[in-house]
């Protein structure tokens, strides 16, 4: 068998879960907006989509203003990120760990997988809407998953910003919920 030429994201096993009637932890909308503009690696002004992309803050309402909170379910994609990283490293041994885990290489694929899963199960939830950006609507994803029995892992960087360990599992999270009556009209 020859040297791997590229990582086939479609070949990596992804698992999907629906956590029904999930308990949701939220921030107020001003906190959600403030989190979006926090600096992070190579983004000193925070998320470049803030105020520019439809469906992103600050042009969103708090989830509790738009959805019946008792109707919320978590739609979760579990991705073997450590396995993905190992395969990328095999293909690109000269790349830095940060380059190997760059979201540009995987985030659109996982987003599309989650969207397809919603299409597959949508008939089971005929009155529900797909909520693809719950963080932007004030949901604290880390605490919500923790409250529902899932601990998120994080890749770790050193003081120089170099990635020194990579999370084994990555979660892509969306919610599904019923819009409030006033929003359906």
C-alpha positions as CSV (number, residue, x, y, z in Angstrom):
1,X,0.0,0.0,0.0
2,X,1.4,3.4,-1.0
3,X,1.6,6.6,1.0
4,X,-1.7,8.2,1.7
5,X,-2.2,11.3,-0.6
6,X,-5.1,12.9,1.2
7,X,-7.4,12.5,4.1
8,X,-10.9,11.4,3.1
9,X,-13.2,13.1,5.6
10,X,-16.1,11.1,4.3
11,X,-14.3,7.9,5.3
12,X,-13.9,8.8,9.0
13,X,-16.7,7.5,11.1
14,X,-19.1,10.1,12.4
15,X,-21.7,9.5,14.9
16,X,-25.0,11.4,15.3
17,X,-27.1,11.8,18.4
18,X,-30.3,13.5,19.3
19,X,-30.5,14.5,22.9
20,X,-34.3,15.1,23.4
21,X,-35.7,17.6,25.7
22,X,-32.2,18.8,26.5
23,X,-31.5,21.1,29.3
24,X,-30.0,24.3,27.8
25,X,-27.6,26.7,29.6
26,X,-27.7,30.2,28.2
27,X,-26.0,33.6,28.5
28,X,-27.7,36.9,27.9
29,X,-27.4,38.1,24.3
30,X,-24.9,40.9,25.2
31,X,-22.6,38.2,26.6
32,X,-23.0,36.1,23.5
33,X,-22.1,39.2,21.3
34,X,-19.2,40.0,23.5
35,X,-17.8,36.4,23.2
36,X,-18.0,36.7,19.4
37,X,-15.6,39.6,19.4
38,X,-13.0,38.1,21.8
39,X,-9.6,37.8,20.2
40,X,-8.3,34.4,19.3
41,X,-5.4,33.1,17.2
42,X,-4.9,35.2,14.1
43,X,-8.2,37.0,14.8
44,X,-7.4,39.9,17.0
45,X,-10.9,41.3,16.6
46,X,-12.7,38.0,17.2
47,X,-14.9,36.3,14.7
48,X,-14.7,37.8,11.2
49,X,-18.4,37.0,10.6
50,X,-19.6,39.2,13.5
51,X,-22.0,41.8,12.0
52,X,-21.3,40.6,8.5
53,X,-22.8,37.1,7.9
54,X,-26.5,36.5,8.0
55,X,-27.4,34.3,10.9
56,X,-24.5,35.7,13.0
57,X,-24.5,38.2,15.9
58,X,-25.3,40.9,16.6
59,X,-28.4,40.5,14.4
60,X,-29.9,37.5,16.3
61,X,-32.4,37.3,19.1
62,X,-31.9,35.3,22.2
63,X,-32.9,31.7,21.8
64,X,-35.6,32.1,24.5
65,X,-37.2,34.9,22.6
66,X,-37.6,32.9,19.4
67,X,-38.0,29.2,20.5
68,X,-40.1,27.3,23.1
69,X,-37.3,26.3,25.4
70,X,-39.2,23.1,26.5
71,X,-39.1,21.9,22.9
72,X,-35.3,22.1,22.4
73,X,-33.3,19.0,21.3
74,X,-29.6,18.8,20.7
75,X,-28.5,17.4,17.3
76,X,-24.9,16.3,17.8
77,X,-22.2,15.1,15.5
78,X,-19.2,13.3,17.1
79,X,-16.1,13.3,14.9
80,X,-12.8,11.4,15.6
81,X,-10.6,14.4,15.5
82,X,-7.5,12.6,16.8
83,X,-7.7,10.1,14.0
84,X,-8.2,12.9,11.5
85,X,-5.2,14.7,12.9
86,X,-3.0,11.5,12.7
87,X,-4.0,10.9,9.1
88,X,-3.3,14.6,8.2
89,X,0.1,14.3,9.8
90,X,0.9,11.2,7.8
91,X,0.0,13.1,4.6
92,X,1.7,16.4,5.6
93,X,4.5,15.5,8.0
94,X,6.2,18.9,7.5
95,X,3.1,20.9,8.5
96,X,2.8,22.4,12.0
97,X,0.1,20.9,14.3
98,X,-1.8,24.2,14.0
99,X,-1.9,23.9,10.2
100,X,-3.0,20.3,10.5
101,X,-6.0,21.1,12.6
102,X,-7.0,24.3,10.8
103,X,-10.8,24.4,10.7
104,X,-10.8,25.4,7.1
105,X,-9.9,21.8,6.2
106,X,-12.9,20.2,8.0
107,X,-15.5,22.6,9.3
108,X,-17.6,22.9,6.0
109,X,-17.6,19.1,5.7
110,X,-18.9,18.6,9.2
111,X,-21.5,21.4,8.8
112,X,-22.7,19.7,5.6
113,X,-22.9,16.3,7.5
114,X,-25.0,17.8,10.3
115,X,-27.3,19.5,7.7
116,X,-27.8,16.1,5.9
117,X,-28.5,14.4,9.2
118,X,-31.2,17.0,10.0
119,X,-32.7,16.4,6.5
120,X,-32.7,12.6,7.3
121,X,-34.5,13.0,10.7
122,X,-36.6,16.2,9.9
123,X,-39.8,14.1,9.3
124,X,-39.5,12.9,12.9
125,X,-39.7,16.5,14.1
126,X,-42.2,18.2,11.8
127,X,-42.9,21.2,14.0
128,X,-39.2,21.9,14.7
129,X,-36.7,24.2,13.1
130,X,-33.0,23.6,12.7
131,X,-31.0,26.1,14.8
132,X,-27.5,26.1,13.3
133,X,-25.9,28.8,15.3
134,X,-27.0,28.3,18.9
135,X,-23.9,30.1,20.4
136,X,-24.9,33.3,18.5
137,X,-28.3,33.1,20.1
138,X,-26.9,32.9,23.7
139,X,-26.5,29.1,24.2
140,X,-23.4,28.1,26.2
141,X,-22.5,25.0,24.3
142,X,-19.8,23.8,26.7
143,X,-22.0,24.0,29.8
144,X,-25.1,22.7,27.9
145,X,-23.2,19.6,26.8
146,X,-21.7,19.1,30.2
147,X,-25.2,19.3,31.8
148,X,-26.3,16.6,29.3
149,X,-23.4,14.3,30.1
150,X,-20.8,15.2,27.5
151,X,-17.4,16.7,28.3
152,X,-15.8,18.6,25.5
153,X,-12.1,18.1,24.9
154,X,-9.8,20.9,23.7
155,X,-6.6,21.0,21.8
156,X,-3.9,22.6,23.9
157,X,-1.4,25.2,22.9
158,X,1.7,26.4,24.7
159,X,2.7,30.0,25.5
160,X,4.1,30.4,22.0
161,X,0.7,29.4,20.4
162,X,2.0,26.1,19.2
163,X,-0.5,23.2,19.5
164,X,1.0,20.6,21.8
165,X,-1.9,18.2,22.1
166,X,-5.0,17.6,20.0
167,X,-8.5,16.7,21.2
168,X,-9.4,13.1,20.4
169,X,-13.1,13.9,19.7
170,X,-14.7,17.0,18.2
171,X,-18.4,17.8,18.4
172,X,-20.4,19.8,16.0
173,X,-23.6,21.0,17.7
174,X,-26.9,22.3,16.4
175,X,-30.3,22.5,18.1
176,X,-33.8,21.8,16.9
177,X,-36.7,23.5,18.5
178,X,-40.3,24.8,18.0
179,X,-40.6,28.5,17.2
180,X,-42.8,30.4,19.6
181,X,-46.3,30.9,18.3
182,X,-45.8,34.6,17.8
183,X,-42.8,33.9,15.4
184,X,-44.8,31.4,13.3
185,X,-47.4,34.0,12.2
